[in-house]
Amino acid sequence: MHAPLPHTSDPAVLDAVDRLVAEFGDRFPARLVDSAVRGSRDDLDAVPVTALPELVERLARQRLLDA
């Protein structure tokens, strides 16, 4: 079982937002990238904590590519 991290201070979320803003900042406002990452984190709530950083970023990236 994992303990959910608050999204406002979750380092995996903050790092993913930073990387994806750098990657998609010319196409999307930072707030939309932030929303995609946080939404992805919410959707992956049942995933073990050790897998979250990679999966959150992958899911958010795919959602931004599909947008």
N, C-alpha and C positions, 0 to 999 in steps of 0.2 A: 504494500500500500504506500502511496506517496502523500506528502503534505502539499496542498496547493500553495503556490507562492503568490503574494500580492503582485498583481501585474505592474503596479507603479514602480516597484523596486526590484523586480525579477531581472537579474543581470542578463539572462538569456534573451528576454524580451527586449531589453534596452539595446543590447548588442545587435540583435537582428534588425531592429528599427534603424540603427545607425548604418549598418551595411546595406540594407535595402533602400534607404533614402539615397545613399551614394550611388546605387545601381539604377534606381528608377526616378530619382529626383528631377530629371529633365522631362519626365512624362506625367508624374503625379505629385500633388502637394504632399508635404511631409505628414500632414494629419491623416491623409488617406492611407499612406504606407503604415503609419502607426496603427490605424484602425485595422488594417489587414493583418498585421502581426498579432495584435491583441485578440482579434477574432479567431485567428488560427490557434493561439494559445488556449482560448476558451474551448474550442472544438477538440483539442487534444488533451483535455483535462484528465482523462483516464490513463494516459500514457505514463509509464514510469519516468520519474524526474530525470534520470540519467539520459534518456532518449530525447527529452524535450528540446534542447537547444537546436539540434540538427533538424528535427521534424517540424518545429514551429517555423523555422526559416524556409525550409523547402515548401511547406504548404502556403505560406504567405507569398513567396516568390511565384508559385504557380498561379495563385489567385490574381496577382498583379499582371502576370503575362496574359491571363485569360480575359482581363478587364478591357 
